[in-house]
């Protein structure tokens, strides 16, 4: 089993890169595990308090469970992946069954900050993007998918996203085996990564 980690700042294009890498490949051979599914369950907190949580800090992720699930997949066991709601800032009751596959992609802003998870990653990728481009993508995404106003997005970016990017995410770039500038527009890097995956699933 090949475990690939795809990290990078919020709005850098990680999800796009992951989708383009596996485009046209057999679905039954590849699984994607988003780091965001492993945000700690905050349903015990009042909704207003949940909104003040720093979701860009490594402490917001239940890495122990994520690593445990990766280990189960490696050993051939299926997992029940959590489902997280950005609207309620808590986990939903339902889970998603993920079966062991030849290739598993773990994708998220903080995955290279955790030493135990890094040990399990056969290929570590960092998607690099200009901060202005990332902010523009965040503005569109948070307004459309997370119901935030323009002012809320800017305030959240200044208070949490940018400081945490500089403190944790950008420094984690040093752990990457491959740095992909320009995200999903970097067709050469994506083709190289797809070729590596094809070798692993014997296409």
Backbone as numpy.savetxt, mean C-alpha at the origin, in Angstrom:
# Nx Ny Nz CAx CAy CAz Cx Cy Cz
7.05 -18.90 -3.86 6.20 -17.70 -3.86 7.08 -16.45 -3.86
6.73 -15.52 -4.73 7.45 -14.25 -4.81 6.60 -13.17 -4.14
7.15 -12.55 -3.10 6.46 -11.46 -2.41 7.09 -10.14 -2.88
6.27 -9.27 -3.46 6.74 -7.98 -3.96 6.14 -6.88 -3.10
6.97 -5.97 -2.63 6.49 -4.82 -1.88 6.56 -3.56 -2.74
5.45 -2.82 -2.79 5.42 -1.57 -3.55 5.08 -0.43 -2.58
6.07 0.43 -2.31 5.89 1.55 -1.39 6.01 2.86 -2.15
5.87 3.96 -1.43 5.95 5.29 -2.03 4.99 6.22 -1.33
5.15 7.51 -1.52 4.32 8.49 -0.85 2.86 8.41 -1.26
2.00 8.98 -0.43 0.59 9.06 -0.74 0.40 9.81 -2.06
-0.36 9.23 -2.99 -0.58 9.87 -4.28 0.55 9.68 -5.27
1.50 8.80 -4.99 2.66 8.62 -5.88 2.34 7.74 -7.09
1.25 6.97 -7.00 0.90 6.09 -8.10 1.21 4.62 -7.84
1.32 4.24 -6.57 1.63 2.85 -6.21 0.59 1.87 -6.75
-0.69 2.20 -6.52 -1.76 1.30 -6.95 -1.78 1.17 -8.46
-1.53 2.27 -9.17 -1.48 2.24 -10.63 -0.35 1.35 -11.10
0.82 1.47 -10.48 1.96 0.62 -10.83 1.62 -0.84 -10.62
1.02 -1.16 -9.46 0.66 -2.54 -9.16 -0.30 -3.09 -10.22
-1.31 -2.31 -10.58 -2.29 -2.76 -11.56 -1.67 -2.95 -12.94
-0.77 -2.03 -13.32 -0.15 -2.13 -14.64 0.83 -3.30 -14.71
1.50 -3.60 -13.58 2.44 -4.72 -13.56 1.73 -6.04 -13.85
0.52 -6.20 -13.29 -0.18 -7.48 -13.43 -1.17 -7.50 -14.59
-1.23 -6.40 -15.34 -2.16 -6.30 -16.46 -1.91 -7.43 -17.46
-2.95 -8.18 -17.75 -2.84 -9.25 -18.73 -2.27 -10.54 -18.20
-1.88 -10.58 -16.92 -1.34 -11.80 -16.33 -2.49 -12.60 -15.70
-2.30 -13.92 -15.54 -3.37 -14.76 -14.98 -3.76 -14.32 -13.56
-5.05 -14.00 -13.37 -5.52 -13.52 -12.07 -5.28 -14.53 -10.95
-5.37 -15.82 -11.29 -5.24 -16.86 -10.26 -3.80 -17.01 -9.76
-2.85 -16.35 -10.42 -1.44 -16.48 -10.03 -0.95 -15.33 -9.16
-1.78 -14.27 -9.01 -1.32 -13.06 -8.34 -2.37 -12.55 -7.35
-1.91 -12.18 -6.16 -2.78 -11.55 -5.16 -2.20 -10.18 -4.80
-3.08 -9.23 -4.50 -2.64 -7.91 -4.04 -3.17 -7.69 -2.63
-2.27 -7.34 -1.71 -2.66 -7.04 -0.33 -2.36 -5.57 -0.07
-3.39 -4.73 0.05 -3.15 -3.32 0.36 -2.87 -3.11 1.85
-1.83 -2.37 2.15 -1.51 -2.04 3.54 -2.69 -1.40 4.25
-3.48 -0.61 3.52 -4.59 0.13 4.13 -5.62 -0.79 4.77
-5.70 -2.05 4.31 -6.64 -3.00 4.92 -6.25 -3.31 6.36
-5.01 -3.01 6.72 -4.49 -3.37 8.04 -4.38 -2.18 8.99
-5.07 -1.07 8.68 -5.18 -0.02 9.68 -5.84 -0.61 10.92
-5.34 -0.21 12.08 -5.91 -0.73 13.33 -7.39 -0.37 13.43
-8.15 -1.29 14.01 -9.59 -1.06 14.15 -9.83 -0.01 15.24
-10.45 1.08 14.86 -10.69 2.18 15.82 -12.17 2.35 16.14
-12.95 1.27 15.95 -14.39 1.37 16.15 -14.78 1.66 17.59
-13.84 1.42 18.53 -14.13 1.69 19.95 -14.03 3.18 20.29
-13.50 3.98 19.36 -13.33 5.41 19.61 -14.50 6.20 19.04
-14.83 7.34 19.65 -15.86 8.22 19.07 -15.44 8.65 17.67
-16.41 8.86 16.78 -16.12 9.16 15.39 -15.26 10.41 15.24
-15.48 11.42 16.06 -14.68 12.65 15.98 -13.23 12.39 16.36
-13.02 11.49 17.31 -11.65 11.16 17.72 -10.95 10.36 16.63
-11.70 9.51 15.94 -11.12 8.72 14.85 -10.56 9.63 13.76
-11.25 10.74 13.52 -10.84 11.65 12.45 -9.52 12.36 12.75
-9.07 12.32 14.00 -7.82 12.99 14.37 -6.63 12.04 14.36
-6.87 10.76 14.06 -5.78 9.77 14.06 -4.82 10.04 12.92
-3.54 9.89 13.19 -2.51 10.09 12.17 -2.32 8.78 11.39
-3.02 8.66 10.28 -2.97 7.43 9.49 -1.73 7.32 8.62
-0.86 8.32 8.67 0.39 8.28 7.91 1.58 7.90 8.80
1.29 7.55 10.05 2.34 7.12 10.99 2.36 5.60 11.06
3.55 4.98 11.13 3.62 3.51 11.18 2.79 2.89 12.30
2.59 3.61 13.40 1.84 3.05 14.52 0.36 2.85 14.20
-0.12 3.42 13.09 -1.53 3.27 12.71 -1.81 1.92 12.04
-0.74 1.22 11.67 -0.88 -0.06 10.95 -0.68 -1.23 11.90
-1.52 -2.25 11.79 -1.35 -3.47 12.57 -0.38 -4.39 11.81
0.90 -4.03 11.87 1.91 -4.76 11.11 2.02 -6.22 11.58
1.78 -6.46 12.85 1.86 -7.84 13.35 0.91 -8.75 12.59
-0.32 -8.27 12.37 -1.30 -9.06 11.65 -0.93 -9.19 10.17
-0.44 -8.12 9.59 -0.03 -8.15 8.18 1.09 -9.16 7.97
2.10 -9.13 8.84 3.21 -10.09 8.73 2.72 -11.52 8.95
1.83 -11.69 9.93 1.25 -13.02 10.19 0.53 -13.54 8.96
-0.22 -12.68 8.28 -0.95 -13.09 7.09 0.00 -13.42 5.94
1.05 -12.63 5.77 2.04 -12.94 4.73 2.68 -14.31 5.00
3.01 -14.57 6.26 3.61 -15.86 6.63 2.66 -17.02 6.34
1.37 -16.81 6.59 0.39 -17.86 6.31 0.32 -18.16 4.82
0.32 -17.11 4.01 0.30 -17.31 2.55 1.54 -18.06 2.09
2.69 -17.69 2.64 3.94 -18.36 2.28 3.87 -19.85 2.61
3.20 -20.18 3.73 3.10 -21.58 4.16 1.95 -22.32 3.48
1.26 -21.63 2.55 0.21 -22.30 1.78 -1.18 -22.19 2.37
-1.38 -21.34 3.36 -2.69 -21.17 3.97 -3.40 -19.93 3.42
-4.71 -19.99 3.36 -5.48 -18.81 2.98 -5.62 -17.88 4.18
-5.96 -16.61 3.93 -6.13 -15.63 5.00 -7.47 -14.92 4.85
-7.93 -14.32 5.93 -9.11 -13.47 5.92 -8.63 -12.02 6.07
-8.48 -11.34 4.94 -7.95 -9.98 4.96 -9.03 -9.01 5.45
-8.67 -8.11 6.38 -9.65 -7.12 6.85 -10.08 -6.18 5.73
-11.22 -5.54 5.94 -11.71 -4.50 5.04 -11.85 -3.23 5.86
-11.19 -2.15 5.42 -11.19 -0.91 6.19 -12.03 0.16 5.49
-12.79 0.90 6.28 -13.63 1.98 5.74 -13.00 3.32 6.04
-12.72 4.11 4.99 -12.18 5.46 5.19 -13.25 6.42 5.68
-14.50 6.05 5.46 -15.60 6.92 5.87 -15.80 6.87 7.38
-15.80 5.65 7.95 -16.00 5.50 9.40 -14.69 5.39 10.17
-13.56 5.29 9.45 -12.24 5.14 10.09 -12.22 3.92 11.00
-12.79 2.81 10.54 -12.80 1.57 11.31 -12.93 0.40 10.35
-12.67 -0.80 10.86 -12.80 -2.00 10.03 -14.26 -2.39 9.90
-14.58 -2.93 8.73 -15.92 -3.47 8.50 -15.99 -4.88 9.09
-17.18 -5.39 9.24 -17.34 -6.72 9.80 -16.88 -7.80 8.83
-17.09 -7.57 7.53 -16.72 -8.58 6.55 -15.22 -8.60 6.29
-14.74 -9.73 5.80 -13.33 -9.88 5.41 -13.30 -10.42 3.98
-12.10 -10.41 3.39 -11.91 -10.94 2.04 -10.96 -12.13 2.11
-11.36 -13.24 1.54 -10.50 -14.42 1.53 -9.44 -14.28 0.45
-8.19 -14.41 0.86 -7.06 -14.38 -0.07 -6.39 -15.75 -0.05
-6.30 -16.38 -1.22 -5.66 -17.69 -1.32 -4.18 -17.53 -1.66
-3.36 -18.50 -1.29 -1.93 -18.45 -1.66 -1.79 -18.45 -3.19
-0.95 -17.60 -3.71 -0.70 -17.54 -5.15 0.81 -17.50 -5.39
1.21 -17.66 -6.63 2.65 -17.67 -6.93 3.30 -16.33 -6.67
2.51 -15.25 -6.86 3.03 -13.90 -6.63 2.06 -13.16 -5.72
2.60 -12.52 -4.68 1.79 -11.69 -3.78 2.40 -10.29 -3.77
1.57 -9.29 -4.06 2.03 -7.89 -4.03 1.47 -7.22 -2.79
2.35 -6.70 -1.95 1.94 -5.93 -0.77 2.20 -4.46 -1.09
1.15 -3.65 -1.02 1.26 -2.27 -1.50 0.80 -1.28 -0.43
1.63 -0.24 -0.19 1.25 0.78 0.79 2.37 1.74 1.11
2.01 2.89 1.66 3.00 3.95 1.87 4.07 3.58 2.90
3.72 2.70 3.85 4.62 2.47 4.99 5.26 1.08 5.00
5.06 0.28 3.97 5.48 -1.12 4.08 7.00 -1.31 4.20
7.78 -0.35 3.70 9.24 -0.49 3.81 9.78 0.04 5.14
8.88 0.57 5.99 9.33 1.08 7.29 9.39 -0.05 8.33
8.80 -1.19 8.03 8.73 -2.28 9.01 9.77 -3.36 8.72
10.72 -3.56 9.63 11.81 -4.51 9.39 11.33 -5.95 9.17
10.33 -6.39 9.94 9.86 -7.77 9.82 9.20 -8.01 8.46
8.43 -7.04 8.00 7.80 -7.18 6.69 8.85 -7.15 5.58
9.83 -6.27 5.72 10.90 -6.17 4.71 11.60 -7.51 4.50
11.79 -8.28 5.59 12.48 -9.57 5.49 11.75 -10.53 4.56
10.47 -10.34 4.40 9.65 -11.26 3.63 9.47 -10.83 2.18
9.97 -9.66 1.84 9.80 -9.12 0.49 10.95 -9.52 -0.42
10.62 -10.26 -1.47 11.65 -10.69 -2.41 12.11 -9.55 -3.31
11.19 -8.65 -3.64 11.52 -7.45 -4.41 10.87 -6.26 -3.71
11.67 -5.24 -3.44 11.17 -4.04 -2.75 11.21 -2.87 -3.74
10.04 -2.29 -4.00 9.91 -1.22 -4.99 9.46 0.05 -4.30
10.04 1.17 -4.70 9.60 2.48 -4.20 9.19 3.33 -5.40
7.93 3.75 -5.41 7.41 4.59 -6.48 7.62 6.04 -6.10
8.41 6.73 -6.89 8.82 8.10 -6.57 8.02 9.09 -7.41
7.58 10.17 -6.78 6.82 11.19 -7.52 7.04 12.55 -6.88
6.99 13.59 -7.68 7.13 14.97 -7.22 6.00 15.29 -6.23
6.33 16.06 -5.19 5.34 16.36 -4.14 4.13 17.12 -4.68
4.34 18.01 -5.67 3.20 18.74 -6.24 2.25 17.79 -6.97
2.81 16.83 -7.70 1.98 15.86 -8.40 1.22 14.98 -7.41
1.88 14.60 -6.34 1.22 13.78 -5.32 0.06 14.54 -4.69
0.28 15.82 -4.38 -0.78 16.62 -3.76 -1.99 16.72 -4.68
-1.77 16.90 -5.96 -2.89 17.01 -6.89 -3.70 15.71 -6.92
-3.00 14.57 -6.92 -3.70 13.30 -6.92 -4.46 13.10 -5.61
-3.85 13.51 -4.50 -4.51 13.39 -3.19 -5.78 14.23 -3.15
-5.71 15.44 -3.69 -6.88 16.32 -3.72 -8.06 15.66 -4.43
-7.78 15.10 -5.60 -8.84 14.46 -6.38 -9.36 13.22 -5.65
-8.44 12.37 -5.18 -8.83 11.11 -4.53 -9.64 11.34 -3.26
-9.14 12.22 -2.39 -9.80 12.41 -1.08 -11.17 13.08 -1.21
-11.32 13.93 -2.22 -12.62 14.55 -2.43 -13.62 13.54 -2.99
-13.16 12.72 -3.94 -14.06 11.79 -4.61 -14.32 10.53 -3.79
-13.27 9.99 -3.14 -13.40 8.69 -2.50 -13.59 8.78 -0.98
-13.16 9.88 -0.38 -13.19 9.93 1.09 -14.07 11.06 1.63
-14.74 11.76 0.71 -15.73 12.74 1.11 -15.19 13.97 1.81
-13.92 14.32 1.58 -13.34 15.48 2.22 -13.49 16.72 1.35
-13.61 17.87 2.00 -13.66 19.13 1.26 -12.23 19.52 0.86
-12.15 20.52 -0.02 -10.83 21.01 -0.45 -10.01 21.46 0.76
-10.62 22.25 1.65 -9.90 22.77 2.82 -9.46 21.63 3.75
-10.32 20.61 3.90 -9.97 19.47 4.76 -8.78 18.70 4.19
-8.76 18.54 2.87 -7.64 17.82 2.24 -6.34 18.58 2.46
-6.35 19.90 2.24 -5.14 20.70 2.40 -4.66 20.67 3.86
-5.60 20.82 4.79 -5.23 20.80 6.21 -4.64 19.45 6.60
-5.26 18.38 6.12 -4.76 17.04 6.43 -3.38 16.82 5.82
-3.19 17.30 4.61 -1.89 17.16 3.94 -0.79 17.87 4.72
-1.08 19.11 5.14 -0.07 19.90 5.86 0.20 19.37 7.26
-0.84 18.83 7.91 -0.69 18.38 9.30 -0.11 16.98 9.40
-0.46 16.10 8.45 -0.08 14.70 8.58 0.73 14.17 7.39
0.17 14.31 6.19 0.76 13.62 5.04 2.19 14.07 4.76
2.41 15.36 4.62 3.75 15.84 4.28 4.77 15.62 5.39
4.45 15.94 6.66 5.43 15.69 7.73 5.79 14.21 7.86
4.80 13.32 7.75 5.07 11.89 7.88 5.83 11.35 6.67
5.57 11.96 5.52 6.31 11.56 4.32 7.81 11.84 4.53
8.10 13.02 5.04 9.51 13.40 5.25 10.16 12.59 6.37
9.38 12.26 7.40 9.94 11.56 8.56 10.10 10.06 8.33
9.12 9.44 7.66 9.12 7.98 7.57 9.20 7.42 6.15
8.41 7.99 5.25 8.26 7.35 3.94 9.45 7.61 3.03
9.84 8.87 2.88 10.99 9.19 2.04 12.26 8.47 2.50
12.55 8.42 3.82 13.75 7.69 4.26 13.68 6.19 3.97
12.47 5.62 3.85 12.37 4.18 3.59 12.78 3.83 2.16
12.98 4.84 1.33 13.43 4.62 -0.05 14.76 3.87 -0.08
15.57 4.07 0.95 16.91 3.44 0.96 16.83 1.91 1.02
15.67 1.37 1.41 15.52 -0.08 1.50 15.06 -0.68 0.17
14.73 0.15 -0.80 14.18 -0.35 -2.06 15.25 -0.98 -2.94
14.88 -2.05 -3.62 15.74 -2.65 -4.64 15.61 -1.88 -5.96
14.40 -1.37 -6.20 14.11 -0.66 -7.44 13.33 0.60 -7.12
13.75 1.73 -7.68 13.01 2.98 -7.54 12.38 3.31 -8.90
11.07 3.53 -8.88 10.32 3.78 -10.11 9.85 5.23 -10.14
10.56 6.10 -10.87 10.08 7.48 -11.01 8.87 7.52 -11.94
8.02 8.52 -11.75 6.90 8.78 -12.66 5.76 7.77 -12.55
5.82 6.86 -11.59 4.71 5.95 -11.34 4.29 5.15 -12.55
2.97 5.14 -12.82 2.40 4.33 -13.89 2.82 4.75 -15.28
3.45 5.92 -15.40 3.91 6.37 -16.73 5.27 5.79 -17.10
5.92 5.13 -16.13 7.24 4.56 -16.38 7.08 3.16 -16.98
6.84 3.11 -18.29 6.52 1.85 -18.94 7.71 0.89 -18.96
8.93 1.42 -19.01 10.11 0.55 -19.04 10.24 -0.22 -17.74
10.12 0.50 -16.60 10.22 -0.16 -15.30 9.10 -1.19 -15.13
7.90 -0.85 -15.55 6.77 -1.76 -15.42 6.98 -3.01 -16.27
7.51 -2.85 -17.48 7.77 -4.01 -18.34 8.83 -4.92 -17.73
9.85 -4.33 -17.12 10.90 -5.13 -16.47 10.32 -5.93 -15.31
9.50 -5.27 -14.49 8.89 -5.95 -13.34 7.93 -7.04 -13.79
7.17 -6.76 -14.84 6.25 -7.78 -15.35 7.02 -9.00 -15.85
8.16 -8.77 -16.50 8.98 -9.88 -16.98 9.47 -10.74 -15.83
9.84 -10.08 -14.74 10.30 -10.83 -13.55 9.18 -11.68 -12.98
7.96 -11.15 -12.97 6.82 -11.90 -12.46 6.51 -13.07 -13.39
6.60 -12.84 -14.69 6.34 -13.91 -15.65 7.31 -15.08 -15.46
8.55 -14.78 -15.15 9.53 -15.83 -14.87 9.08 -16.67 -13.66
8.52 -15.98 -12.66 8.13 -16.68 -11.42 6.89 -17.55 -11.63
5.99 -17.11 -12.51 4.80 -17.93 -12.74 4.91 -18.75 -14.02
6.14 -18.77 -14.58 6.48 -19.65 -15.70 5.60 -19.43 -16.92
5.48 -18.13 -17.29 4.75 -17.79 -18.51 5.72 -17.69 -19.69
